[in-house]
Amino acid sequence: MSSITPEEQLHIIQSGTAQIVPESALLEKLKKGKSLNVKLGVDPTAPDIHLGHAVPLRKLRAFQDLGHRVTLIIGDGTALIGDPSGRNSTRPQLTSEQVKANAQTYVDQAFKILDPEKTTLEYNSKWLLSLDMEGLLALASNFTVARILERDDFHNRYTSNQPISLHEFLYPIMQAYDSVVIDADVEIGGTDQLFNLLAGRELMEKKGMEPQVCLTLPLLEGTDGVQKMSKSYGNYIGLTDEPADMFGKVMSIPDELMVKYYRLASTCSVDEVDEIERGLAADELHPNKVKRALARNIVTAYYDEAAAEAAEGQFDRIFKQHEMPDDIPEYEADLTPNDEGLVYLAKLLADTGLAASAGEARRLIDGGGVKVNGEPVAAKSYNVAPDMLAGAVLQVGKRKFVKLV
């Protein structure tokens, strides 16, 4: 166990958290001096994770560094339902095969953050899918329909006559049962998970167990600084992004989010982040230097210092010296002209992956976001001469490049 006091441990745990319910109970658990069992349950509904997904993993690592144990539960049982948190409609149900494939990728990425020696990995299908009808009925009898409908998303869907499938009601009950099975001291989740976490606390009390403490973490905004980080919003920083791309994305976040990223996504200590926050507020630190240090820290965390240094160098070449990156991917392009002797540039941008579709490519061209060999393409120039593209470097935005061969 850690040699620091329970109060000092609590200060570290509090950093970046949204809510601890109840905080006094966590302090009492820490005062007992025993290693706590800290739980995080994740449903592998998608294979890749980003910095937003990594926020609770970072908090788990903080508990590990304080000497506590972590139980990471892969929800291959609960994922068959799909977490209704924050949803206004029923999630599409995944097959067992989809869940297993996603789970392996998730675990590989999670151990980029967690200490494997201090982590117990569990799959909740082991106990959930072995429940018979008698066991399921006994478990469900601990909760009332009125209690489940207290949940905001269920309440909103019910009052607006949106359908709620009966199996969705089982989700918080099954997540609560996970806490009973592993005898959790603390459960971590996003702010949208508070109902599920409290259900676990309630069920443990009804089973005569010492109830878990519920710790919620805020959602991390993406690079746009507005929406939560999500692939669907295109504002995410993936754990498997290339170092240069990761560095550039971190540099693109708004300055006002830097401290939040330091607290939720970096490997810096709480004292270091406190000092950075104080220095920024007092105008003693230059925001650009602070952001560069953040970008280096995050790249180093998922790669190494050499990769972070190379990524920063490439960033400077592109943005300060206006040079091309060293490792531009190549694309074998068909530049056969149409009847008018031109090539449809918008489709070519979509084919190379620089744009999601020809329609998006046209919007990028009109907005001045497309360059050929460093020269901006004029608005409405959707069709261009083939010789303009032969051997050219296409660029979309500040970080996307493709060389035509």
BELTA-V873555 format. One record per residue. RES is the residue in one letter. PHI is phi as a letter, one per 30 degrees, with the letter a starting at -180 (none if undefined). PSI is psi in whole degrees, 0 to 359 (999 if undefined). OMEGA is omega in whole degrees, -180 to 180 (NA if undefined). Layout:
res=RES phi=PHI psi=PSI omega=OMEGA
res=RES phi=PHI psi=PSI omega=OMEGA
This chain:
res=M phi=none psi=158 omega=-180
res=S phi=d psi=148 omega=180
res=S phi=d psi=352 omega=-179
res=I phi=d psi=160 omega=-173
res=T phi=d psi=160 omega=176
res=P phi=e psi=322 omega=180
res=E phi=d psi=321 omega=177
res=E phi=d psi=321 omega=176
res=Q phi=d psi=316 omega=-180
res=L phi=d psi=321 omega=179
res=H phi=d psi=317 omega=179
res=I phi=d psi=316 omega=-179
res=I phi=d psi=323 omega=-178
res=Q phi=d psi=333 omega=-174
res=S phi=e psi=120 omega=178
res=G phi=i psi=355 omega=-178
res=T phi=d psi=154 omega=176
res=A phi=d psi=317 omega=-175
res=Q phi=a psi=143 omega=172
res=I phi=b psi=119 omega=-173
res=V phi=b psi=113 omega=-15
res=P phi=c psi=144 omega=-177
res=E phi=d psi=324 omega=-180
res=S phi=d psi=325 omega=180
res=A phi=d psi=324 omega=178
res=L phi=d psi=317 omega=180
res=L phi=d psi=319 omega=178
res=E phi=d psi=320 omega=177
res=K phi=d psi=318 omega=-180
res=L phi=d psi=325 omega=-179
res=K phi=d psi=339 omega=179
res=K phi=d psi=342 omega=175
res=G phi=i psi=11 omega=179
res=K phi=c psi=160 omega=178
res=S phi=d psi=123 omega=-178
res=L phi=d psi=151 omega=175
res=N phi=c psi=107 omega=-174
res=V phi=c psi=125 omega=-171
res=K phi=c psi=139 omega=166
res=L phi=b psi=128 omega=175
res=G phi=c psi=132 omega=179
res=V phi=b psi=136 omega=176
res=D phi=c psi=119 omega=-177
res=P phi=d psi=71 omega=-179
res=T phi=d psi=350 omega=177
res=A phi=b psi=150 omega=-173
res=P phi=d psi=326 omega=-174
res=D phi=c psi=146 omega=178
res=I phi=c psi=156 omega=-179
res=H phi=b psi=183 omega=-176
res=L phi=e psi=330 omega=177
res=G phi=d psi=317 omega=177
res=H phi=d psi=330 omega=-174
res=A phi=d psi=349 omega=-178
res=V phi=e psi=308 omega=178
res=P phi=d psi=331 omega=177
res=L phi=d psi=322 omega=177
res=R phi=d psi=321 omega=179
res=K phi=d psi=323 omega=175
res=L phi=e psi=318 omega=180
res=R phi=d psi=324 omega=177
res=A phi=d psi=319 omega=176
res=F phi=d psi=317 omega=179
res=Q phi=d psi=317 omega=-179
res=D phi=d psi=339 omega=176
res=L phi=d psi=0 omega=176
res=G phi=j psi=9 omega=-178
res=H phi=c psi=164 omega=-179
res=R phi=c psi=149 omega=180
res=V phi=b psi=134 omega=171
res=T phi=c psi=112 omega=177
res=L phi=c psi=115 omega=-179
res=I phi=c psi=118 omega=174
res=I phi=d psi=116 omega=-174
res=G phi=d psi=61 omega=178
res=D phi=d psi=349 omega=173
res=G phi=c psi=309 omega=180
res=T phi=d psi=330 omega=-179
res=A phi=d psi=339 omega=177
res=L phi=d psi=340 omega=173
res=I phi=c psi=307 omega=-175
res=G phi=j psi=123 omega=-177
res=D phi=d psi=121 omega=179
res=P phi=d psi=1 omega=-178
res=S phi=e psi=127 omega=176
res=G phi=i psi=13 omega=-177
res=R phi=c psi=145 omega=174
res=N phi=c psi=11 omega=176
res=S phi=a psi=165 omega=-179
res=T phi=d psi=134 omega=177
res=R phi=d psi=144 omega=172
res=P phi=d psi=134 omega=-179
res=Q phi=d psi=136 omega=179
res=L phi=c psi=155 omega=174
res=T phi=d psi=162 omega=177
res=S phi=e psi=323 omega=-179
res=E phi=d psi=318 omega=178
res=Q phi=d psi=317 omega=-179
res=V phi=d psi=316 omega=-179
res=K phi=d psi=318 omega=180
res=A phi=d psi=316 omega=178
res=N phi=d psi=322 omega=-176
res=A phi=d psi=317 omega=-177
res=Q phi=d psi=318 omega=179
res=T phi=d psi=320 omega=-180
res=Y phi=d psi=314 omega=-178
res=V phi=d psi=316 omega=179
res=D phi=e psi=319 omega=-179
res=Q phi=d psi=324 omega=-180
res=A phi=d psi=325 omega=-179
res=F phi=d psi=3 omega=166
res=K phi=d psi=342 omega=-176
res=I phi=c psi=311 omega=-175
res=L phi=d psi=153 omega=172
res=D phi=d psi=111 omega=-177
res=P phi=e psi=330 omega=-178
res=E phi=d psi=339 omega=-177
res=K phi=c psi=18 omega=-176
res=T phi=b psi=128 omega=171
res=T phi=c psi=123 omega=-179
res=L phi=c psi=124 omega=-180
res=E phi=b psi=152 omega=175
res=Y phi=c psi=118 omega=-171
res=N phi=d psi=355 omega=172
res=S phi=d psi=336 omega=-177
res=K phi=e psi=322 omega=179
res=W phi=c psi=333 omega=-178
res=L phi=d psi=317 omega=-176
res=L phi=d psi=352 omega=176
res=S phi=c psi=357 omega=177
res=L phi=d psi=131 omega=173
res=D phi=d psi=180 omega=-177
res=M phi=d psi=321 omega=180
res=E phi=d psi=316 omega=-180
res=G phi=d psi=320 omega=180
res=L phi=d psi=318 omega=179
res=L phi=d psi=319 omega=179
res=A phi=d psi=320 omega=179
res=L phi=d psi=314 omega=-178
res=A phi=d psi=334 omega=-177
res=S phi=d psi=349 omega=180
res=N phi=d psi=352 omega=-177
res=F phi=b psi=145 omega=177
res=T phi=c psi=159 omega=177
res=V phi=d psi=321 omega=179
res=A phi=e psi=320 omega=180
res=R phi=d psi=317 omega=-180
res=I phi=d psi=324 omega=-179
res=L phi=d psi=353 omega=174
res=E phi=d psi=338 omega=-180
res=R phi=d psi=131 omega=-172
res=D phi=e psi=312 omega=-175
res=D phi=d psi=323 omega=176
res=F phi=d psi=317 omega=-179
res=H phi=d psi=315 omega=-179
res=N phi=d psi=318 omega=179
res=R phi=d psi=322 omega=-179
res=Y phi=d psi=313 omega=-177
res=T phi=d psi=338 omega=178
res=S phi=c psi=13 omega=177
res=N phi=h psi=31 omega=172
res=Q phi=d psi=141 omega=-176
res=P phi=d psi=142 omega=173
res=I phi=b psi=118 omega=179
res=S phi=d psi=144 omega=-175
res=L phi=d psi=325 omega=-177
res=H phi=d psi=338 omega=179
res=E phi=d psi=330 omega=178
res=F phi=d psi=336 omega=-177
res=L phi=d psi=341 omega=-172
res=Y phi=e psi=304 omega=-179
res=P phi=d psi=331 omega=179
res=I phi=d psi=318 omega=-180
res=M phi=d psi=322 omega=177
res=Q phi=d psi=322 omega=177
res=A phi=d psi=322 omega=180
res=Y phi=d psi=326 omega=175
res=D phi=e psi=317 omega=-178
res=S phi=d psi=324 omega=178
res=V phi=d psi=314 omega=-176
res=V phi=d psi=316 omega=-176
res=I phi=c psi=358 omega=-180
res=D phi=h psi=63 omega=-177
res=A phi=d psi=140 omega=171
res=D phi=c psi=324 omega=-179
res=V phi=b psi=139 omega=171
res=E phi=b psi=137 omega=-177
res=I phi=c psi=143 omega=176
res=G phi=a psi=173 omega=175
res=G phi=d psi=170 omega=180
res=T phi=d psi=333 omega=179
res=D phi=d psi=356 omega=-178
res=Q phi=c psi=2 omega=-172
res=L phi=e psi=318 omega=-180
res=F phi=e psi=314 omega=180
res=N phi=d psi=318 omega=-179
res=L phi=d psi=319 omega=178
res=L phi=d psi=329 omega=176
res=A phi=d psi=321 omega=176
res=G phi=d psi=317 omega=178
res=R phi=d psi=317 omega=-179
res=E phi=d psi=316 omega=-178
res=L phi=d psi=321 omega=178
res=M phi=d psi=320 omega=177
res=E phi=d psi=317 omega=-180
res=K phi=d psi=336 omega=178
res=K phi=d psi=3 omega=179
res=G phi=i psi=20 omega=-179
res=M phi=c psi=160 omega=172
res=E phi=d psi=121 omega=-173
res=P phi=d psi=151 omega=179
res=Q phi=d psi=156 omega=170
res=V phi=c psi=140 omega=-178
res=C phi=c psi=123 omega=-179
res=L phi=b psi=119 omega=180
res=T phi=c psi=150 omega=-179
res=L phi=b psi=145 omega=-179
res=P phi=d psi=155 omega=174
res=L phi=d psi=141 omega=-178
res=L phi=c psi=123 omega=176
res=E phi=d psi=151 omega=180
res=G phi=d psi=193 omega=-176
res=T phi=d psi=341 omega=177
res=D phi=d psi=346 omega=179
res=G phi=i psi=6 omega=-176
res=V phi=b psi=296 omega=-177
res=Q phi=d psi=155 omega=174
res=K phi=d psi=151 omega=-178
res=M phi=d psi=127 omega=-176
res=S phi=a psi=142 omega=175
res=K phi=d psi=325 omega=-178
res=S phi=d psi=336 omega=177
res=Y phi=c psi=352 omega=-180
res=G phi=i psi=23 omega=-176
res=N phi=c psi=26 omega=-172
res=Y phi=c psi=158 omega=172
res=I phi=b psi=106 omega=-174
res=G phi=d psi=148 omega=178
res=L phi=d psi=339 omega=179
res=T phi=c psi=9 omega=174
res=D phi=e psi=149 omega=175
res=E phi=d psi=148 omega=-176
res=P phi=e psi=316 omega=-178
res=A phi=d psi=321 omega=180
res=D phi=d psi=318 omega=179
res=M phi=d psi=314 omega=180
res=F phi=d psi=312 omega=-178
res=G phi=d psi=322 omega=180
res=K phi=d psi=318 omega=178
res=V phi=d psi=320 omega=180
res=M phi=d psi=342 omega=-178
res=S phi=d psi=353 omega=-179
res=I phi=d psi=151 omega=178
res=P phi=d psi=146 omega=-179
res=D phi=e psi=324 omega=-176
res=E phi=d psi=349 omega=178
res=L phi=c psi=356 omega=-173
res=M phi=e psi=314 omega=-178
res=V phi=d psi=321 omega=179
res=K phi=d psi=317 omega=177
res=Y phi=d psi=319 omega=177
res=Y phi=e psi=317 omega=-177
res=R phi=d psi=323 omega=-171
res=L phi=c psi=338 omega=-171
res=A phi=b psi=353 omega=-177
res=S phi=c psi=175 omega=177
res=T phi=c psi=9 omega=-180
res=C phi=d psi=149 omega=178
res=S phi=d psi=163 omega=179
res=V phi=d psi=318 omega=180
res=D phi=d psi=320 omega=179
res=E phi=d psi=317 omega=-180
res=V phi=d psi=321 omega=177
res=D phi=e psi=318 omega=-179
res=E phi=d psi=322 omega=177
res=I phi=d psi=316 omega=179
res=E phi=d psi=317 omega=180
res=R phi=d psi=316 omega=-178
res=G phi=d psi=321 omega=177
res=L phi=d psi=317 omega=-179
res=A phi=d psi=328 omega=-179
res=A phi=c psi=6 omega=-178
res=D phi=h psi=31 omega=178
res=E phi=c psi=345 omega=-179
res=L phi=b psi=140 omega=179
res=H phi=d psi=126 omega=-176
res=P phi=e psi=323 omega=-178
res=N phi=d psi=320 omega=178
res=K phi=d psi=321 omega=179
res=V phi=d psi=320 omega=-180
res=K phi=d psi=322 omega=177
res=R phi=d psi=317 omega=179
res=A phi=d psi=323 omega=177
res=L phi=d psi=314 omega=-180
res=A phi=d psi=318 omega=177
res=R phi=d psi=318 omega=-180
res=N phi=d psi=314 omega=-176
res=I phi=d psi=318 omega=178
res=V phi=d psi=318 omega=179
res=T phi=d psi=322 omega=-178
res=A phi=d psi=327 omega=-176
res=Y phi=c psi=351 omega=176
res=Y phi=b psi=254 omega=175
res=D phi=a psi=178 omega=-176
res=E phi=d psi=325 omega=-180
res=A phi=d psi=319 omega=179
res=A phi=d psi=322 omega=179
res=A phi=d psi=319 omega=179
res=E phi=d psi=318 omega=179
res=A phi=d psi=321 omega=180
res=A phi=d psi=320 omega=178
res=E phi=d psi=321 omega=178
res=G phi=d psi=318 omega=179
res=Q phi=d psi=321 omega=177
res=F phi=e psi=315 omega=-179
res=D phi=d psi=321 omega=-180
res=R phi=d psi=321 omega=-176
res=I phi=d psi=316 omega=-170
res=F phi=c psi=332 omega=-180
res=K phi=c psi=320 omega=-177
res=Q phi=c psi=357 omega=177
res=H phi=h psi=38 omega=176
res=E phi=c psi=165 omega=177
res=M phi=d psi=151 omega=175
res=P phi=d psi=163 omega=-176
res=D phi=d psi=328 omega=-170
res=D phi=c psi=59 omega=-180
res=I phi=d psi=126 omega=177
res=P phi=d psi=150 omega=-179
res=E phi=c psi=151 omega=179
res=Y phi=b psi=126 omega=179
res=E phi=d psi=104 omega=-171
res=A phi=c psi=142 omega=172
res=D phi=c psi=107 omega=-176
res=L phi=c psi=27 omega=177
res=T phi=d psi=123 omega=-177
res=P phi=d psi=157 omega=176
res=N phi=d psi=189 omega=-177
res=D phi=d psi=338 omega=180
res=E phi=c psi=4 omega=179
res=G phi=i psi=21 omega=-177
res=L phi=b psi=165 omega=177
res=V phi=c psi=136 omega=-178
res=Y phi=d psi=96 omega=-175
res=L phi=d psi=322 omega=-177
res=A phi=e psi=317 omega=179
res=K phi=d psi=323 omega=179
res=L phi=d psi=319 omega=177
res=L phi=d psi=322 omega=177
res=A phi=d psi=318 omega=-179
res=D phi=d psi=325 omega=-179
res=T phi=d psi=348 omega=-177
res=G phi=i psi=3 omega=178
res=L phi=d psi=341 omega=175
res=A phi=b psi=152 omega=-177
res=A phi=d psi=334 omega=-178
res=S phi=a psi=168 omega=176
res=A phi=d psi=326 omega=178
res=G phi=d psi=316 omega=177
res=E phi=d psi=322 omega=180
res=A phi=d psi=319 omega=178
res=R phi=d psi=320 omega=179
res=R phi=d psi=321 omega=178
res=L phi=d psi=318 omega=178
res=I phi=d psi=313 omega=-179
res=D phi=d psi=331 omega=-180
res=G phi=d psi=4 omega=179
res=G phi=i psi=20 omega=-176
res=G phi=c psi=7 omega=-179
res=V phi=c psi=134 omega=177
res=K phi=b psi=148 omega=172
res=V phi=b psi=118 omega=-176
res=N phi=h psi=39 omega=176
res=G phi=i psi=356 omega=-179
res=E phi=c psi=130 omega=180
res=P phi=d psi=142 omega=176
res=V phi=d psi=131 omega=-177
res=A phi=d psi=149 omega=177
res=A phi=e psi=143 omega=179
res=K phi=i psi=5 omega=180
res=S phi=d psi=70 omega=-177
res=Y phi=d psi=335 omega=179
res=N phi=c psi=129 omega=-176
res=V phi=b psi=166 omega=-180
res=A phi=d psi=141 omega=-179
res=P phi=e psi=323 omega=-177
res=D phi=d psi=342 omega=176
res=M phi=d psi=335 omega=-174
res=L phi=c psi=342 omega=-176
res=A phi=d psi=116 omega=180
res=G phi=i psi=12 omega=-174
res=A phi=d psi=161 omega=172
res=V phi=c psi=119 omega=176
res=L phi=c psi=140 omega=180
res=Q phi=b psi=132 omega=175
res=V phi=b psi=124 omega=-177
res=G phi=i psi=211 omega=-175
res=K phi=c psi=342 omega=-171
res=R phi=b psi=354 omega=-175
res=K phi=c psi=122 omega=-179
res=F phi=b psi=145 omega=171
res=V phi=b psi=135 omega=176
res=K phi=c psi=127 omega=179
res=L phi=d psi=132 omega=178
res=V phi=b psi=999 omega=NA
